[in-house]
Amino acid sequence: MANAATARTARPAAKQGLAAGQVVYYVDRYHAGTTGRPHLVVQVEGTAAHIVALTHTRQGQWVTDELGGGTYLAGRDFRTGRWTGEWVEATALGTTRRQLTAETREAALDEAARQYATCRR
């Protein structure tokens, strides 16, 4: 992930219409057999998206109630501090009708960039 500014200018993934700041669902290793966990698209390049999980467990400073009940950005593992974002193919992502407002989207992308920079030191 370069930074939030780069993420905002990335082109949508082919056939998916993905954009930075969009909320999607992804079946990670902890949510097999379900519709998946909500993730924030941080950057899009070609047919791949760099995504970061959203959680109801407090992580970092950024939180929104727009997704119901308080949702935190889980950009860093709270035990190890390592970056948790990953690149996945757009075809592996499920869409949702629940999205963030423009202001919240920008704040989430800024926080993703901050968390990424913090864990890279």
C-alpha positions, 0 to 999 in steps of 0.5 A: 500500500503506497498511501491513502492519496495513491489509493484514492486515485487508483483505477477500478478493478476490471468488471468489479467497479471496486474503488478505494473506500468501498466496503466489501466482504471477504472470507478470510481464514477465520470466517470460512463457511460464512459470507465473510467479514467486512473489509475496507478496500484501500487500493485497487490495481488491475483486478486485485484489491488491497483490503483491510478487515473491519471489526467490532473489536477495538483496534486503533483509533478509527471507529464508525457506527455507520456499519452498525454497532461501532466498527473499527479498522483492524489494520494492525494486529493488536498483539504483534503490530504487523500490518494485516492488509492483503492483496486479493483478486476482486473475484474473491470479494462479495459486495454489500449495499451498506457503504460509508459516507464520503467523509467517513471513507476519507477518514478510514483511508487516512487511518489505514495509511497511518496504521500502515506507516506506523507498523512499517517503522 
